[in-house]
C-alpha cells in the first residue's frame, strides 16, 4: 500500500501538538502557518480522524485520537532519525539533529563555547540544547529526549554509560570579609556553626550535605536556592558560606562583589564531570564525536582552570 503522507507532514503535526497552536509551531519549524494547516488537513483526510479541536481563543487541543496519533507520529520520526544515523555511520558522516543536555550549575560557563567549537567542526549537525538539574537530565536520557548529557557522576544508573572528563574537588565560597578567608583549607567542623547558603537541587543537595552527615553533624542552613548565581550573590552579601565544585572564571558575584574560594578538605569527595549517554551496543557516530570533542575541549581549553586535576 502506497503511503499518502510524508514525514514532513508528521513533523508539522507533532510541532503543533507540542506547541498548542499553529502560529507557535510555524515559528519552531520555520514554515508558514498556512502550510502547516494544509498538512494537518491532509493528514486528517488521509486517516479519516479529527486530530485537533479548534478553539478560537485558546489555540488547538488534541482530541483523544490525536493524542494517540501524536505518540505514534513522534515514534515514527524518531525511527526516521535513527535511519539517518545508520546512513551517516555508513557514510562516516556526523550530521543531523543532536540534543545535548547540560547541568544548569555550569552550563553558562561551559556549554556555549563547547557547542560553538563542535558546530564549527561538524557544520551539518543541528544542535538543540537543554539546561536542567541532574534529575531532569537523567530522566530526559531515559526517555530518549536528549542524546548526551554533560554533568556530574551523581546517581548515574546502570543503564547509562559515564565517560569521565575532569575531576572537580569541592571548595567553600566565602564573602571577602569573612574571618576564614586566609585559611589554606576548611573542614565541615569549621563550618558547622556558620550560616550556610545551600545549593538546593536534586542530587546536588544530598551530595553537599553528605559531608556533614558522615561526620554526624548538622549544618546551619540559613538559606536555600536552586540557582548557582543567586548562591554566589547571597554569599558575597554576607548571608552565609556556600559549597560548590564549579568555580566561576572570576572571583566576583553576579552583582560585582568579591568572593574568596577556599578548598574543602577530604570531608567531601571530588565529583567527576563527564558525558552521560545511554548504554548501547553501538554508539552513533555523532555521540562518539561529541564525547571525543568534549575530551579535547577540556584538555586544550582548560575550562575550569589549572587548579583541577584532569582525568
C-alpha positions in Angstrom: 0.0 0.0 0.0 1.5 3.3 -1.1 1.9 5.9 1.6 0.0 9.1 1.0 1.5 11.1 3.8 5.0 12.4 4.4 7.4 12.6 7.3 7.3 16.3 6.8 3.6 16.3 7.5 4.1 14.3 10.6 6.8 16.7 11.7 4.4 19.6 11.4 1.7 17.8 13.2 4.0 16.9 16.1 5.1 20.5 16.3 1.5 21.8 16.5 0.6 19.1 19.1 3.5 20.1 21.3 3.2 23.9 20.8 -0.6 24.0 21.1 -1.0 26.4 18.2 -0.2 26.6 14.5 1.4 30.0 14.9 3.9 28.8 17.5 4.6 25.7 15.6 5.2 27.7 12.4 7.9 29.7 14.3 9.5 26.5 15.6 9.8 24.8 12.3 10.3 28.0 10.3 7.4 27.3 7.9 4.3 29.4 7.1 1.2 28.8 9.1 -0.9 28.0 6.0 1.5 25.3 5.0 1.2 23.7 8.4 -2.6 24.0 8.4 -2.7 22.3 5.0 -0.5 19.4 6.2 -2.7 18.8 9.2 -5.9 18.9 7.0 -4.3 16.4 4.6 -3.4 14.0 7.5 -7.0 14.2 8.8 -8.4 13.5 5.4 -6.0 10.6 4.8 -6.6 8.9 8.1 -10.3 9.9 8.5 -9.9 11.2 12.0 -10.1 14.6 13.7 -6.7 15.3 15.3 -7.5 18.7 16.9 -10.3 20.6 18.4 -10.2 24.2 17.2 -10.7 26.8 20.0 -10.7 30.4 18.7 -9.3 31.9 21.9 -7.1 29.0 23.1 -5.4 27.7 20.0 -5.7 23.9 19.4 -6.3 21.0 21.7 -5.6 17.4 20.7 -8.5 15.0 20.5 -8.2 11.6 22.3 -7.4 10.1 18.9 -5.0 12.9 18.2 -3.1 12.2 21.4 -2.6 8.6 20.4 -1.6 9.7 16.9 0.9 12.2 18.3 2.7 9.5 20.3 2.9 7.2 17.2 4.0 10.1 14.9 6.8 11.1 17.4 7.9 7.4 17.5 8.0 7.2 13.7 10.0 10.5 13.4 12.5 9.1 16.0 12.9 5.9 13.9 13.4 8.0 10.8 16.2 9.9 12.6 17.7 6.5 13.6 17.8 5.6 9.9 19.6 8.8 9.2 22.1 7.9 11.9 22.7 4.5 10.4 23.3 6.0 7.0 25.6 8.6 8.4 27.6 6.0 10.2 27.9 4.0 6.9 29.0 7.2 5.1 31.3 8.2 8.0 29.5 11.5 8.4 28.5 13.4 11.6 25.3 15.2 10.7 21.6 15.6 11.6 19.8 16.6 14.8 21.7 16.2 18.1 20.2 17.1 21.5 22.6 18.0 24.4 21.7 18.4 28.0 23.9 20.2 30.4 23.8 20.6 34.2 22.5 24.1 34.8 25.0 24.9 37.5 27.8 25.1 35.0 26.1 25.3 31.6 26.7 29.1 31.3 30.5 28.6 31.8 30.9 25.5 29.5 28.2 25.0 27.0 28.3 28.0 24.6 32.0 27.7 23.8 31.9 23.9 23.7 28.9 23.9 21.4 30.3 26.6 19.1 33.5 24.6 18.5 31.6 21.4 18.0 29.4 23.0 15.3 32.4 24.5 13.6 34.0 21.1 13.4 30.7 19.4 12.3 28.7 22.1 10.4 26.0 19.6 9.3 25.0 18.8 12.9 21.8 20.6 14.2 22.1 21.2 17.9 19.3 21.5 20.5 20.5 22.3 24.0 18.8 22.0 27.4 20.0 23.3 30.8 18.5 21.2 33.6 19.3 19.8 37.0 20.7 16.3 37.5 17.4 14.5 38.0 15.8 16.1 34.9 18.9 15.2 32.7 18.8 11.6 33.8 15.1 11.4 33.1 15.5 13.0 29.7 18.2 10.5 28.7 15.9 7.6 29.8 13.1 9.0 27.7 15.3 9.5 24.7 14.7 13.2 24.7 18.5 14.0 24.6 21.4 12.2 23.1 24.0 13.1 25.7 24.3 15.0 29.0 27.2 16.9 30.3 27.0 16.6 34.0 28.5 15.0 37.2 28.8 11.4 38.3 25.9 11.6 40.7 23.4 8.8 40.8 24.1 7.6 37.3 22.1 4.4 36.8 23.5 1.2 35.3 21.6 1.6 32.1 23.7 4.7 31.4 27.4 5.0 30.5 29.5 7.7 32.1 32.6 9.0 30.2 34.8 10.9 32.7 36.3 14.2 31.6 37.7 16.1 34.7 37.7 15.8 38.5 36.3 18.8 40.4 37.1 19.0 44.2 34.8 20.8 46.5 35.5 24.3 47.7 34.0 26.7 50.2 32.7 30.0 48.9 33.1 33.0 51.3 32.5 36.7 51.3 35.8 38.6 51.2 35.2 40.0 54.7 34.9 36.5 56.3 37.5 35.8 59.0 38.3 32.3 57.5 39.3 33.6 54.0 43.0 33.3 54.8 42.8 29.6 55.7 44.6 27.1 53.4 41.6 24.7 53.7 38.5 24.2 55.7 36.7 21.2 57.2 33.0 20.7 57.9 33.8 21.0 61.6 35.0 24.6 60.8 31.7 25.3 59.0 29.0 23.5 61.1 28.0 26.5 63.2 28.4 29.0 60.3 25.2 30.0 58.4 25.1 28.1 55.1 23.6 29.0 51.7 22.7 25.6 50.3 22.5 24.9 46.6 19.2 23.1 46.8 19.0 21.0 43.7 18.2 17.2 43.4 21.2 15.0 43.9 23.5 18.1 44.4 21.7 18.8 47.7 22.3 15.3 49.0 25.9 15.4 47.8 26.8 18.6 49.7 25.0 17.6 52.9 26.7 14.1 52.9 29.9 15.7 54.1 28.2 16.7 57.4 26.1 13.5 57.7 29.0 11.2 57.6 30.6 13.1 60.5 27.4 13.1 62.5 27.0 16.8 62.1 24.0 19.0 61.1 24.8 22.2 59.1 23.2 25.5 60.0 21.3 26.0 56.8 20.3 29.7 56.7 19.2 30.0 53.1 18.4 27.7 50.1 18.4 28.4 46.4 18.3 26.4 43.2 20.3 29.0 41.3 24.1 28.9 41.5 24.4 32.6 40.5 22.0 33.5 43.3 24.0 31.5 45.7 27.2 33.4 44.8 25.4 36.7 45.2 23.9 35.7 48.6 27.3 34.6 49.8 29.0 37.8 48.6 26.4 39.8 50.5 27.0 38.0 53.8 24.1 35.6 54.1 26.5 32.7 54.7 29.0 30.4 53.0 28.4 28.1 50.1 29.9 24.8 48.9 30.3 24.0 45.2 32.5 22.2 42.8 32.3 24.6 39.9 34.4 27.7 40.4 33.4 30.7 38.3 36.0 32.2 35.9 36.4 35.3 38.1 36.2 35.8 41.8 33.2 38.1 41.8 29.5 37.5 42.4 27.0 38.4 39.6 26.3 41.7 41.5 30.0 42.6 41.4 31.1 41.8 44.9 34.3 39.9 45.7 34.3 36.2 46.7 37.0 34.0 48.1 37.3 30.3 47.4 38.9 28.0 50.0 39.4 24.3 49.3 37.3 21.9 51.4 39.3 19.1 52.9 38.6 15.4 52.2 35.3 15.7 54.1 33.6 15.6 50.7 34.7 13.6 47.7 35.5 15.2 44.4 32.9 14.9 41.7 33.8 14.0 38.2 32.3 15.9 35.3 31.7 13.8 32.2 29.3 12.9 29.4 26.4 10.5 30.2 24.9 8.6 27.3 22.5 5.6 27.2 24.2 2.2 27.3 24.1 0.8 23.8 25.8 -2.0 21.9 26.6 0.5 19.2 27.0 4.3 19.6 26.1 6.6 16.8 28.9 8.5 15.2 27.5 11.8 16.4 27.5 10.6 20.1 31.1 9.3 19.9 32.2 12.5 18.1 30.7 14.6 20.9 32.4 12.6 23.6 35.8 12.9 21.8 35.2 16.6 21.3 34.5 17.2 25.0 37.7 15.4 25.9 39.7 17.6 23.5 37.9 20.7 24.7 38.7 20.1 28.4 42.4 19.3 27.7 43.0 22.1 25.2 41.0 24.9 26.8 41.4 24.2 30.5 37.7 25.1 31.1 37.8 25.2 34.8 41.3 26.5 35.4 44.6 24.7 36.1 43.7 24.0 39.8 41.7 21.0 38.8 43.2 17.6 38.0 42.2 16.1 34.7 41.4 12.5 34.0 
